[in-house]
Amino acid sequence: MELSIRTDSIELTDSLRDLVTRRIRLALNKFEGRIVDTFVYLMGLNSPKEDRNKLCLISVRVHGLGEMVVRETASTEGAALDRA
């Protein structure tokens, strides 16, 4: 399974990259033979006063099913990833 991670206005540190990789592999490991690729996008939203100012978008392309997308927001990158 190919995993791509992109960020916008969030620094992609080694620890954040490791967290995303571990969480995605744990969640999708049993479907690995069917998954073409996975894309994770983390972004800071322009609303610092709001409680949910981090966005996590996960896109998974699956053989025979097409693309599935999940979008969640939370107060931190890790929480948005966990919710997604």
N, C-alpha and C positions, 0 to 999 in steps of 0.2 A: 504494500500500500504506500503510495507516494503521499507525503504530507508537506504542504506548503503553509508557512506562517507569515503573515504580513501585519504590520502595525501602522497606525497613523496617530501622531501626537502622543505615542506611548513608546518608551524605550524598550526594545526587545533584548533584554539581558539574557545571559546564559541560564539563569535560574528560571526566568519566565519561559524561555524556549523549552527547558527541561520539563517544567510543569505542564505546558500544553502538550508536549509529546507524550508524557506519561498518561495524562488524562484521556487523550484521544485514543491511544493504543489500548488502554484498559477498556474503554467504552466500546470500541469497534473491533477488537481482536477476533471475536467469534465470527465476524462477517468479512474478515480480511480477504478471503478468496473471491468474494463478490464485488469488492470495492475497487473501483478504478483509481480514484484519487480523492484526497481530502484537502480542503482549503480552510484555514482558520484566519480570521481577520479580527484584530483587536484595535479599538479606536477610543480615544477620549472624546466625549461630547462637549459642546460649548455651553454647558450648563452647570457650572461648579456649585451653584446653590442647591441643585436638585440632589436627592439621595442616590439616584441612578445615573451616574455620569460616565460610565464605561460601557462600551458596546462590544459584544462578542458575536460574530457571525460565523457559523460553521456550514460549509457546503460539502456534501458528499455525493460523488457520482458513483452509481451502482449499476453493474451490468444488468441490462434488461429492464431497469426501472427508471433510469434517467437520473436527474439531480434532485437531491433533497436539501433544503436549507432551513436552518434554525437561527433565530436572532433573539438575543436576550440582552438586557441591561442590568447593571448592578453598581454598587458603589466602588468596587475594585475589579481589576482585571481577572483575578482568580475567582471571585464570586460570579462574575458574568460567565466565565468559562464553565464553572460548576453548574450554573443554572441551564446553560445551553446543552 
